[in-house]
Amino acid sequence: MTLSPIYLQKLEEVKQEGRQEGRQEGRRESLYSVVEKLLQFKFGSLDDELNQIIQPLSALGEEEFIPLIQQLSRSELLNRFS
């Protein structure tokens, strides 16, 4: 049985979309990990409050969250992202 060219084209498009989504998910996980490590480095251990702001911080992107973590105090970060 031979597959039609249209079916093969659609199959390739779906594969490409899956790869792109996988890369995006990997990047999100990587940014989450970076934020987590930066907060641990600055504040020592992470408690529930700090863990809750990791996701919103990592959603900003590196250019934004790195300076914020460097410059803001714990209470400022919690107030801004809680």
C-alpha positions as CSV (number, residue, x, y, z in Angstrom):
1,M,0.0,0.0,0.0
2,T,1.3,3.4,-0.9
3,L,0.6,6.5,1.0
4,S,-0.7,9.6,-0.8
5,P,1.7,12.6,-1.1
6,I,-0.8,14.8,0.8
7,Y,-0.9,12.3,3.6
8,L,2.9,12.1,3.7
9,Q,3.1,15.9,3.7
10,K,0.6,16.2,6.6
11,L,2.5,13.5,8.5
12,E,5.7,15.5,8.1
13,E,4.0,18.7,9.3
14,V,2.7,16.9,12.4
15,K,6.2,15.6,13.1
16,Q,7.7,19.0,12.8
17,E,5.1,20.5,15.1
18,G,5.8,17.8,17.6
19,R,9.5,18.5,17.5
20,Q,9.0,22.3,17.9
21,E,6.6,21.7,20.9
22,G,9.2,19.4,22.4
23,R,11.9,22.0,22.0
24,Q,9.7,24.7,23.6
25,E,8.8,22.4,26.5
26,G,12.5,21.7,27.0
27,R,13.3,25.4,27.1
28,R,10.5,26.1,29.6
29,E,11.9,23.3,31.8
30,S,15.4,24.7,31.4
31,L,14.3,28.3,32.4
32,Y,12.4,26.9,35.4
33,S,15.6,25.1,36.5
34,V,17.7,28.3,36.0
35,V,15.3,30.3,38.1
36,E,15.2,27.6,40.8
37,K,19.0,27.5,41.0
38,L,19.4,31.3,41.1
39,L,16.9,31.6,43.9
40,Q,18.7,28.8,45.8
41,F,22.0,30.5,45.3
42,K,20.7,33.8,46.6
43,F,18.4,32.7,49.4
44,G,19.8,29.2,50.4
45,S,17.0,26.7,50.6
46,L,13.7,27.3,48.9
47,D,10.5,27.3,51.0
48,D,6.9,27.0,49.7
49,E,6.7,30.8,49.1
50,L,9.8,30.9,46.9
51,N,8.8,27.7,45.1
52,Q,5.5,29.3,44.1
53,I,7.2,32.2,42.3
54,I,9.5,30.1,40.2
55,Q,6.9,29.5,37.4
56,P,5.9,33.2,37.0
57,L,9.5,34.3,37.1
58,S,10.6,31.7,34.5
59,A,7.8,32.8,32.2
60,L,9.5,36.2,31.9
61,G,12.6,35.0,30.1
62,E,16.2,35.3,31.0
63,E,16.7,38.9,30.1
64,E,14.0,39.9,32.7
65,F,14.2,37.4,35.5
66,I,18.0,37.4,36.1
67,P,18.2,41.1,36.9
68,L,15.1,40.9,39.1
69,I,16.5,38.0,41.1
70,Q,19.8,39.9,41.5
71,Q,18.3,43.2,42.5
72,L,15.1,42.5,44.4
73,S,14.9,41.2,48.0
74,R,13.0,38.1,49.0
75,S,10.0,40.2,50.1
76,E,10.1,42.3,47.0
77,L,10.1,39.2,44.8
78,L,7.3,37.6,46.8
79,N,5.2,40.8,46.7
80,R,5.7,41.1,43.0
81,F,5.1,37.5,41.9
82,S,2.7,36.1,44.5
